[in-house]
């Protein structure tokens, strides 16, 4: 197989991998959406800090939630390192 044949084959594999990844979704967003839907709490990890909250609104750039100590918590999605749900 020469380079002229190899490039289209690699492009096809890359396109298939991108489609498979997009079909799976984002696990972090799935957990945040599940918290909002099921009214279950999540722990959000941001720069080494843990924030326990119940998600009340999930936007494109921010997630909004509440906890027993705070009535309103807003976290930028790009700042989140990890999310766990008990």
Backbone as ProteinMPNN parsed JSONL, in Angstrom:
{"seq_chain_A": "XXXXXXXXXXXXXXXXXXXXXXXXXXXXXXXXXXXXXXXXXXXXXXXXXXXXXXXXXXXXXXXXXXXXXXXXXXXXXXXXXXXXXX", "coords_chain_A": {"N_chain_A": [[0.85, -1.171, 0.0], [0.655, 2.14, -0.928], [1.418, 5.639, -0.239], [-0.603, 7.213, -1.377], [-2.836, 5.599, -1.308], [-3.026, 5.089, 1.369], [-3.63, 7.466, 2.8], [-6.453, 8.175, 2.311], [-7.602, 5.959, 3.597], [-6.756, 6.239, 6.279], [-8.039, 8.669, 6.833], [-10.699, 7.873, 6.677], [-10.865, 6.093, 8.855], [-10.36, 7.915, 10.94], [-12.584, 9.581, 10.738], [-14.627, 7.741, 11.343], [-13.972, 7.124, 13.979], [-14.362, 9.612, 15.204], [-17.123, 9.916, 14.857], [-18.067, 7.778, 16.401], [-17.239, 8.579, 18.941], [-18.713, 10.957, 19.285], [-21.278, 9.901, 19.299], [-21.368, 8.531, 21.68], [-21.499, 10.469, 23.656], [-20.943, 12.857, 26.331], [-19.618, 11.828, 29.267], [-19.376, 13.293, 31.675], [-21.233, 15.394, 31.368], [-23.485, 13.823, 31.137], [-23.719, 12.764, 33.743], [-24.181, 15.128, 35.2], [-26.6, 15.946, 34.067], [-28.18, 13.77, 34.819], [-28.22, 14.143, 37.568], [-29.77, 16.456, 37.766], [-32.165, 15.521, 36.692], [-32.905, 13.235, 38.23], [-32.829, 14.201, 40.775], [-30.602, 13.747, 42.441], [-27.619, 14.034, 44.338], [-24.385, 15.344, 43.405], [-20.8, 15.267, 43.392], [-18.607, 17.737, 42.61], [-15.458, 18.278, 41.284], [-13.141, 20.772, 41.43], [-10.222, 22.212, 40.624], [-8.823, 20.822, 42.692], [-10.567, 21.1, 44.801], [-13.562, 20.021, 46.461], [-16.96, 20.109, 45.658], [-20.033, 19.65, 46.825], [-23.243, 19.16, 45.54], [-26.647, 19.607, 44.37], [-27.79, 19.459, 41.167], [-29.445, 22.087, 39.612], [-29.8, 23.506, 37.275], [-28.581, 23.116, 33.996], [-26.472, 24.539, 31.836], [-24.98, 25.786, 28.737], [-22.431, 26.778, 29.238], [-22.196, 26.923, 31.996], [-22.904, 25.263, 35.123], [-25.535, 25.101, 37.381], [-26.34, 24.845, 40.788], [-27.424, 23.673, 44.078], [-26.958, 23.45, 47.633], [-27.0, 22.173, 51.031], [-25.709, 24.071, 52.555], [-25.358, 26.256, 50.85], [-27.448, 28.328, 48.908], [-27.301, 28.797, 46.198], [-25.153, 27.734, 43.698], [-22.749, 28.228, 41.272], [-20.883, 26.955, 38.656], [-18.316, 27.05, 36.284], [-18.287, 25.08, 33.392], [-15.92, 24.416, 32.03], [-14.059, 24.574, 34.019], [-14.352, 22.379, 35.586], [-12.925, 19.451, 36.872], [-13.596, 16.79, 37.481], [-16.497, 14.671, 38.043], [-18.595, 13.102, 40.363], [-21.132, 10.752, 41.295], [-23.106, 9.64, 43.927]], "CA_chain_A": [[0.0, 0.0, 0.0], [1.461, 3.353, -0.987], [0.877, 6.781, 0.495], [-1.844, 7.7, -1.994], [-3.926, 4.744, -0.841], [-3.057, 5.084, 2.828], [-4.233, 8.688, 3.333], [-7.919, 8.065, 2.412], [-7.954, 4.938, 4.587], [-6.598, 6.864, 7.592], [-9.095, 9.669, 6.99], [-11.948, 7.144, 6.938], [-10.814, 5.618, 10.242], [-10.483, 9.064, 11.831], [-13.988, 9.994, 10.702], [-15.418, 6.745, 12.07], [-13.684, 7.278, 15.408], [-15.012, 10.844, 15.665], [-18.554, 9.646, 14.915], [-18.31, 6.909, 17.552], [-17.063, 9.383, 20.152], [-19.842, 11.877, 19.396], [-22.478, 9.137, 19.597], [-21.328, 8.114, 23.072], [-21.823, 11.592, 24.514], [-19.964, 13.283, 27.313], [-20.013, 11.223, 30.542], [-19.523, 14.3, 32.716], [-22.51, 16.055, 31.147], [-24.525, 12.832, 31.434], [-23.886, 12.72, 35.201], [-24.808, 16.375, 35.643], [-28.001, 15.902, 33.637], [-28.852, 12.776, 35.659], [-28.427, 14.775, 38.868], [-30.906, 17.367, 37.636], [-33.374, 14.759, 36.4], [-33.235, 12.299, 39.302], [-32.703, 14.899, 42.063], [-29.529, 13.111, 43.212], [-26.469, 14.902, 44.491], [-23.104, 15.039, 42.77], [-19.619, 15.964, 43.89], [-17.876, 18.342, 41.503], [-14.074, 18.547, 41.655], [-12.632, 21.945, 40.721], [-8.885, 22.612, 41.071], [-8.49, 20.171, 43.949], [-11.618, 21.316, 45.787], [-14.786, 19.247, 46.259], [-18.19, 20.87, 45.849], [-21.202, 18.789, 46.815], [-24.431, 19.928, 45.178], [-27.724, 19.054, 43.566], [-27.855, 20.293, 39.963], [-30.764, 22.66, 39.349], [-29.844, 23.96, 35.881], [-27.385, 22.781, 33.233], [-26.389, 25.394, 30.654], [-23.919, 25.488, 27.784], [-21.139, 27.152, 29.801], [-22.206, 26.847, 33.45], [-23.846, 24.387, 35.812], [-26.035, 25.758, 38.589], [-26.833, 23.881, 41.755], [-27.63, 24.14, 45.437], [-26.578, 22.503, 48.674], [-27.572, 22.546, 52.325], [-25.025, 25.261, 53.059], [-25.456, 27.359, 49.888], [-28.694, 28.282, 48.147], [-27.009, 28.854, 44.764], [-23.753, 27.476, 43.356], [-22.55, 28.264, 39.827], [-19.533, 26.511, 38.305], [-18.037, 27.021, 34.844], [-18.058, 23.698, 32.958], [-14.531, 24.216, 31.641], [-13.24, 24.528, 35.232], [-14.606, 21.117, 36.301], [-11.96, 18.388, 36.602], [-14.271, 15.493, 37.565], [-17.816, 14.652, 38.665], [-19.002, 11.787, 40.867], [-22.494, 10.656, 41.828], [-23.214, 8.524, 44.89]], "C_chain_A": [[0.896, 1.236, 0.0], [0.76, 4.504, -0.268], [-0.442, 7.279, -0.072], [-3.041, 6.872, -1.548], [-4.099, 4.825, 0.671], [-3.776, 6.303, 3.408], [-5.765, 8.598, 3.369], [-8.37, 7.025, 3.446], [-7.842, 5.512, 5.996], [-7.681, 7.909, 7.852], [-10.43, 9.002, 7.302], [-11.984, 6.627, 8.368], [-10.977, 6.766, 11.234], [-11.918, 9.558, 11.873], [-14.882, 9.032, 11.451], [-15.194, 6.861, 13.569], [-14.356, 8.526, 15.962], [-16.519, 10.644, 15.789], [-18.887, 8.779, 16.116], [-18.193, 7.683, 18.852], [-18.244, 10.326, 20.344], [-21.119, 11.14, 19.763], [-22.527, 8.728, 21.06], [-21.73, 9.239, 24.012], [-20.696, 11.887, 25.476], [-20.377, 12.724, 28.669], [-20.196, 12.232, 31.671], [-20.868, 15.012, 32.581], [-23.67, 15.11, 31.439], [-24.781, 12.749, 32.938], [-24.563, 13.986, 35.723], [-26.282, 16.415, 35.253], [-28.799, 14.902, 34.476], [-29.124, 13.337, 37.046], [-29.642, 15.698, 38.832], [-32.211, 16.592, 37.472], [-33.835, 13.921, 37.594], [-33.192, 12.923, 40.691], [-31.725, 14.187, 42.997], [-28.329, 14.047, 43.243], [-25.248, 14.413, 43.741], [-22.002, 15.772, 43.526], [-18.835, 16.435, 42.679], [-16.481, 18.686, 42.014], [-13.537, 19.672, 40.778], [-11.312, 22.355, 41.358], [-8.557, 22.085, 42.468], [-9.524, 20.345, 45.047], [-12.845, 20.483, 45.436], [-15.987, 20.132, 46.552], [-19.353, 19.89, 45.731], [-22.435, 19.612, 46.515], [-25.447, 19.076, 44.437], [-27.892, 19.984, 42.371], [-29.293, 20.773, 39.759], [-30.911, 23.129, 37.907], [-28.509, 23.638, 35.213], [-27.394, 23.581, 31.946], [-25.261, 24.967, 29.738], [-22.538, 25.773, 28.352], [-21.049, 26.952, 31.306], [-23.167, 25.769, 33.927], [-24.236, 25.092, 37.102], [-26.612, 24.692, 39.507], [-27.058, 24.521, 43.103], [-27.172, 23.054, 46.394], [-27.244, 22.928, 49.976], [-26.974, 23.845, 52.841], [-25.222, 26.48, 52.157], [-26.751, 27.226, 49.083], [-28.459, 28.284, 46.637], [-25.511, 28.704, 44.547], [-23.665, 27.467, 41.831], [-21.092, 27.939, 39.538], [-19.408, 26.502, 36.786], [-17.679, 25.59, 34.448], [-16.606, 23.432, 32.593], [-13.606, 24.117, 32.846], [-13.363, 23.189, 35.963], [-13.582, 20.066, 35.869], [-12.631, 17.01, 36.578], [-15.611, 15.667, 38.251], [-18.074, 13.234, 39.142], [-20.424, 11.874, 41.391], [-22.562, 9.449, 42.732], [-24.363, 7.602, 44.532]], "O_chain_A": [[1.792, 1.358, 0.835], [-0.349, 4.352, 0.244], [-1.31, 7.722, 0.68], [-4.147, 7.399, -1.425], [-5.204, 4.649, 1.185], [-4.469, 6.177, 4.417], [-6.342, 8.929, 4.404], [-9.404, 7.198, 4.091], [-8.729, 5.299, 6.822], [-8.182, 8.018, 8.972], [-11.207, 9.516, 8.106], [-13.019, 6.711, 9.029], [-11.651, 6.615, 12.253], [-12.416, 9.918, 12.94], [-15.811, 9.464, 12.134], [-16.135, 6.71, 14.348], [-14.87, 8.502, 17.081], [-17.131, 11.15, 16.729], [-19.891, 9.018, 16.787], [-18.977, 7.46, 19.775], [-18.729, 10.478, 21.465], [-21.964, 11.691, 20.468], [-23.611, 8.59, 21.627], [-22.264, 8.965, 25.087], [-19.639, 11.257, 25.443], [-21.42, 13.125, 29.184], [-21.064, 12.059, 32.526], [-21.566, 15.21, 33.575], [-24.715, 15.537, 31.929], [-25.933, 12.672, 33.364], [-25.428, 13.912, 36.596], [-27.118, 16.871, 36.034], [-29.957, 15.154, 34.807], [-30.16, 13.034, 37.639], [-30.446, 15.713, 39.764], [-33.237, 16.962, 38.044], [-35.021, 13.904, 37.924], [-33.487, 12.252, 41.68], [-31.986, 14.042, 44.191], [-28.065, 14.765, 42.278], [-25.097, 13.22, 43.477], [-22.249, 16.767, 44.208], [-18.447, 15.636, 41.827], [-16.34, 19.317, 43.062], [-13.481, 19.553, 39.554], [-11.287, 22.798, 42.506], [-8.07, 22.828, 43.32], [-9.364, 19.782, 46.13], [-13.138, 20.261, 44.261], [-16.027, 20.821, 47.572], [-19.618, 19.363, 44.651], [-22.666, 20.643, 47.148], [-25.148, 17.986, 43.949], [-28.116, 21.181, 42.551], [-30.231, 19.976, 39.736], [-32.019, 23.15, 37.371], [-27.445, 23.858, 35.79], [-28.218, 23.34, 31.064], [-24.656, 23.913, 29.934], [-21.573, 25.096, 27.999], [-19.951, 26.823, 31.847], [-24.116, 25.408, 33.231], [-23.385, 25.613, 37.824], [-27.284, 23.761, 39.062], [-26.911, 25.731, 43.271], [-27.018, 21.893, 46.016], [-27.966, 23.925, 50.016], [-27.66, 24.631, 53.493], [-25.251, 27.611, 52.642], [-27.1, 26.135, 48.635], [-29.313, 27.828, 45.877], [-24.705, 29.436, 45.123], [-24.434, 26.767, 41.173], [-20.182, 28.556, 40.092], [-20.291, 26.005, 36.087], [-16.851, 24.957, 35.104], [-16.107, 22.33, 32.824], [-12.483, 23.629, 32.719], [-12.571, 22.896, 36.858], [-13.389, 19.817, 34.679], [-12.281, 16.161, 35.758], [-15.85, 16.656, 38.944], [-17.808, 12.273, 38.421], [-20.867, 12.92, 41.866], [-22.131, 8.358, 42.357], [-24.602, 6.614, 45.227]]}, "name": "protein", "num_of_chains": 1, "seq": "XXXXXXXXXXXXXXXXXXXXXXXXXXXXXXXXXXXXXXXXXXXXXXXXXXXXXXXXXXXXXXXXXXXXXXXXXXXXXXXXXXXXXX"}
